[in-house]
C-alpha cells in the first residue's frame, strides 16, 4: 500500500490522460486567431499544443524581428545539447516549443524535464496519433492553471480512503476511470519502467503506474 513518503505529491493530481483546455479557454482560443502581440497568443498556443495531429504548428508564435538572432542562437544550443540535427528543428518549430513551454509555466504548469521533454512527448504523440500526454506535467499553481487547463481531480492522500457512501464511491470511481482510461495495463507500464533509463521519463511512467 502506498504511503505519503513513497509517492510524489504531484501524482495525486489525476489529470486527463491528454492535455485539455477548459471549455471557456478553448472557446476563447478559437476566437483569437488574429493577434497583435505575443501575450494574445497564450490560449491559441496552448490549444495548438493540445492538437498533436500537426507536427508543424508555427503560426502561433509572435517574435519581434530584433529577437530572431537570439532565438537562432538558442535553437542551435538546444539542438547541440540534446543531440538533435539542427536541420531537423527549423527555427519556427523551435519557437513554437520554446514559447509553448513558457506559456505553460506562465499559467501555473511546468513539465518534468523541461523543453526537451516537451519536444519528446509531443513528437511521440504525433507518431502514435494520441493527444499530448499529461504524465510529465507538474502543477505549480493550481488556481492559475485551472482557469485554462482541465486539472481533473486531486486525491487527498496516496493512501486509499473509504468513501462515506456508495453513491460517493461510484461518483469518484467514475470520474477517475474516465480520466485514467484503460488502454494500458500495470504489467505494460512496469515493463516500460524496467527498460527506461531517462530519469524524467521514469518519473512519468511511475506516475502512470500510480494512476492505475
N, C-alpha and C positions, 0 to 999 in steps of 0.2 A: 504494500500500500504506500502511495506517495505521502511524503511529509513536506512541511513548509521548507525544510532545509535542503531537500534534494530537487526541488522544482524551481526553475527560473520563474519569477513572478510575472514575466511577460507572457508565459504560457497560459496564464489564467484568462487572457483575452482570447475567447473563442471567436475569431474573426470569420467572415465569409471566406470560403476557400480561395476566391479570387477578388482582386481589388474592385471595389464597387462604390460609386459615389452615391450620396443620398439623393432621393428623388428631386429635391429642390435644387441641389448643386448641379445635377445632371441637366435639369431644365434650364438653369441659368447658363450653363456651358454651351448648350445647343443654340442659345440666342445671342451668343457673344463672340461671333466668328470674325468680326471686323474690329480690331483693336488698335489703339494708337500708342500704347506703352506696354512695357513688359509686365507690369502689375496686372493689366487687364487680361493677360493670358492664363492666369493661375488655374481657373476652373477648366478652361479649354485644354490646357496642358495635362491636367490630371485625368480628364476624360479621355484624352488621346492615349495616355499611358495605360489606361484600363482596356483599351482596344488593341489587343496584340495581333489582330488579323493583318495589320500593316506593319512591316518591319521598318519602313521609312516614314516617319511622321514628323517631318521637318518644318512644316509651315506654322507650328505653334511656338516659335521662338522669335522674340524681338530682340535684336542686338544692334547697338549703335555701331556705325562703321569704324569709329575710332577704337572700338574694343576688339576688332577682328584679329589683330596681331597677337593680343593677349590670349584670346580663345585658341588660336592656332598653336601657340607655344604650349598651352595646357593640353591640347589634344595630342601633340607629339610626345609630351612627357607621359601622359596617361597610357598611350599605346606602348611605349617603351617599358614602363613599369609593369604592365600586365601582359607582356609578350603578344601584343596584337599588331599585325601588319597595318601600318598607317593607311595604306591604300584600301583596307577593308573597313575603315572607320572614317567616312567623309566628315568634314567639319560640321555640316548641318546636322548629321546624325549624332555626333558627339555633343553638340549644343543641346539637342533635344534631351538626351540623357542627363547631362550636367544640370540643366535648368529644371528638368523634371525632379531630380533628386533634391535640388534646393527648394522647389515648391512644396514637396512633401514635408521637408523639415520646417518650413515656414508655417505649415498647417498642423504642426504637432506630431509628425510621424517621421521616423528615420528607418533606415534599412541596415540590418546587421551585415557588415561587410562593405558598406558604403556604395560608391558609384560603380565599382567593379561588380559587386553583387547584383545591383540593379540591372546592369547590362547582361550579365549571365542569365538571370531569371527571365528577363524579357525575351531574349533570343531563344531560350529554352521553350518558353510559352508559345512563341511563334512557330517553332518547329513541331511542337506537339499539338498545336491548334487548340490551346486552352487559354483561359484568361491569365492575367498577371497574378501569380501566386502571392498570398499574404504571409506565408510561413516565415519570412525573414523580416517582416515589419515589426518595428519597435514603437509602441505608443508612448510618446514623451509627454504630450499634453492632451489628455482625453477630451477636455471641454472644447478645446480649439479644433481637434481632429474630428469630433463628432458632428461638427457643423457641415462638413463636406464629404466625409467618408463613413460608410456603414461599418461600425465597430463591432457588430454582432452582440455578444453578451460577455460579461466578465464574471468568472466564478469568484465566490468569496474566499475559497480555500482550495488547495490542491487535494485535500482530503475530502472524499465524498461525504455529504451530509444527508440525513433523512428528510425528505420533504414533509411538510405539515399535513398534506392531504394528497389523495390520489389524483385529484384534478391538477394540483400544483406540479406533481411529478410528471404527469402526462404533458402538461404545457412546456415545462423545461426540457423534457426529453425530445419533444417535437422540434423545439427551436434549435437545440444543439445538433440533432440529426440533420436538419435542413442546412445548417452551416457547415458541418463536417463532410457530409456526403458519404458515399460507400464505394468509391472506385478503387480503394487501396486497402489491403489488409495489414494487420500488425506484422505478420511474417514478412511481407514485402518491404515494409518500412525498415524492419530490423536488418534485412539483407542489405538494403541501401546503406544503413548506418555502418555495418561491418566493412563495407567496401569504400567508405568515404574517408579521405584524408584532409580535405579542406575544413578548417575549424568552423567557418561561418555556415557552410552547407550542413555540417554535422549538427550544429545548434538548431537549424531549421528542421532537420529531419527528426530530432528528438522532440521538437515541438509538435510535429505531425503525429508522432507516436503517442504523446500525451493526449492529444485531441481524440485519438481512437480509444 
